[in-house]
Amino acid sequence: MAGGLGSRLGAITKQKPKPAIIINGKPFICYKIDWLLDKGFKKFSFILSYKEEILKKIISQHLSRKEIE
């Protein structure tokens, strides 16, 4: 993820961080998680800061729907 607050995205990022923006029906970060899982990653870490509670919820909900060991 690129750093910054997403200020150039204007109103889109006032209420949520860039990785939480919905793209084709799901948050952008979910595409990244799915890519990691498809490549065989089983453990990964996220460095969160701006509106981290929103991202924690999205990540937790997304991973709870996946079959992960």
C-alpha positions in Angstrom: 0.0 0.0 0.0 1.1 3.5 -0.7 1.5 5.8 2.2 -0.5 8.9 2.8 -4.1 9.8 3.7 -5.5 9.6 0.2 -6.3 13.4 0.2 -6.2 13.5 -3.6 -9.2 11.1 -3.6 -11.2 13.8 -1.9 -14.5 12.8 -0.3 -13.9 9.1 -1.0 -11.3 8.9 1.8 -12.9 11.2 4.4 -14.7 8.4 6.1 -12.5 5.4 5.2 -8.8 4.7 4.4 -7.7 4.0 0.8 -7.5 0.2 1.3 -11.2 0.2 2.4 -12.4 1.8 -0.8 -14.9 -0.5 -2.6 -13.8 -1.7 -6.1 -16.1 -3.9 -8.0 -18.1 -4.8 -4.9 -15.3 -5.4 -2.3 -12.7 -3.4 -0.4 -9.4 -3.1 -2.2 -7.5 -4.7 0.6 -9.5 -7.9 0.1 -8.1 -8.3 -3.4 -4.6 -8.1 -1.8 -5.5 -10.6 0.8 -6.9 -13.0 -1.8 -3.8 -12.6 -3.9 -1.6 -13.5 -0.9 -3.7 -16.5 -0.1 -3.7 -17.7 -3.8 0.1 -17.5 -3.8 0.3 -19.8 -0.7 0.9 -17.3 2.0 -0.6 -18.4 5.3 0.7 -15.8 7.6 1.1 -12.1 6.9 1.1 -8.8 8.9 -0.5 -5.5 8.2 0.9 -2.2 9.3 -2.1 0.0 10.0 -2.5 3.6 11.1 -5.1 5.8 9.5 -8.6 4.7 10.6 -7.1 1.3 11.5 -10.3 0.1 13.2 -12.1 0.1 9.9 -9.4 -2.0 8.3 -9.2 -4.4 11.2 -12.9 -5.1 10.8 -12.7 -5.5 7.1 -9.7 -7.8 7.3 -11.2 -9.9 10.1 -14.5 -10.3 8.3 -12.8 -11.2 5.1 -10.5 -13.8 6.6 -13.3 -15.4 8.6 -15.0 -16.3 5.3 -11.8 -18.1 4.1 -10.7 -21.6 4.9 -7.3 -20.9 6.5 -5.4 -23.3 8.6 
